Amino acid sequence: MIRAAGVTEVTDTDFGTEVLGASLPVLVEFTADWCPPCRQMGPVLTALAAEEGERLKVVQLDVDTNPLTTNAYKVLSMPTFMVFRDGEPVLSMVGARPKRRLLEELTDVL
């Protein structure tokens, strides 16, 4: 998987600890190597992690190697972004978007 700089990669194994058990809200990008829009989101996620790191944890999950989590949250399209707060999904968005729009959509959960 092509990982965005400053963004943690999570797996089926550590999803519970890294995402569901996190103290901050967590933005998860469900991504795949074969997905061009996912690759476009790399720089956006890197910038988001750097700018909002105090308020938001940003992670990526490779759907091809982590089917349990992908299926548990019924993720069908890439990229899918989900925000988890206190172990629960509170926001879901599908498709690549510019950073400004992503930040606008995250306003309510930050």
N, C-alpha and C positions, 0 to 999 in steps of 0.2 A: 504494500500500500504506500502511496506517496503521502507522507505525513507533512502537515503544515508545521512550520517552525513554531516552537513554543506551545504546541498543542499536544496533549497526551493522547496516546492510543490506548483504548480500553478494549477488553475482550469479554467473552461470555463468563470467563472465570472471575475477573475482578470488577465486573459491572456493578455488582451489589455494593462493594466497598467504595469504588471510585465515583460512582454516580448516585446511587440510591442513598448511600450513607454520607454524602458530602455535606459540609456545613453551608456552602454557598449554593445558589442556583447553578445548575449545570446545563450548558448547551451541548447536545450530542449531535454530531453530524454522522448519519448513517451513510457510508460512502463505499465506493468500489473502484478498483484500478481501471476498469474498463469504461468508466463513466466520465466523459469529457466535462460536463458541467461541474462534477465534483472537483476535478482538477482546477477549474477556474476559481473555485471557492477557497483554495489554499491560501492565497495572499490575504483574502478578506478575513479568514479565521485567524491567521497569524496576527493581523492588525488588531482584531477584536480581542484576542487573548492578551496582547500587550497593553491595550488601552483600558480594558474593563476587568483586568485580572483581580482587582480588589473586590469586585462585586459579582463576578461571573467566572466560573470555571468552564473552559472550552475543551472538549474531547472529541475524538473521532473513533468510530467503530466500523471495521471492515465487514460488510454484510456477507461476503463470500466465506470468510473464515470464522464467523460468529453467528451461525444460524439460530441458536437458541434465543438470543436477545432479539435478533431481527424478527423472528416469528412471534415472540411474546408480545411485541409492540405492533405487530401487523404492518411492518414496513414493506411496501411494495415498489416504491419509486425512489430513485437516487437523483440528487441527494435529498434525504429527508432530514429536517432539523427538528429536534425535540428538546424542550426545556423541562428539566426535572427540578422540583423544589420539594424538600422534605420527603424524598423518595417517591414522589408522584409526578407523572407527566402533566404539565400545566399548559403547554403550548406545543403545537405541531405545525410545521410549515414544509411544503414540498417545492423543490426547485431552486436553482441558483438565483441569487439576487445580489444587487450591489450592497456595499457595507452600510450606506446611509439608510436604505430601506430595511435591512436586517436590524439595525439599531432601533429604528422606529418601531418595528414589530416586537422588539424585546423590551421596550419601555415599561410596559405594564407588569412584567415579571421581575424586573431588576429592582 
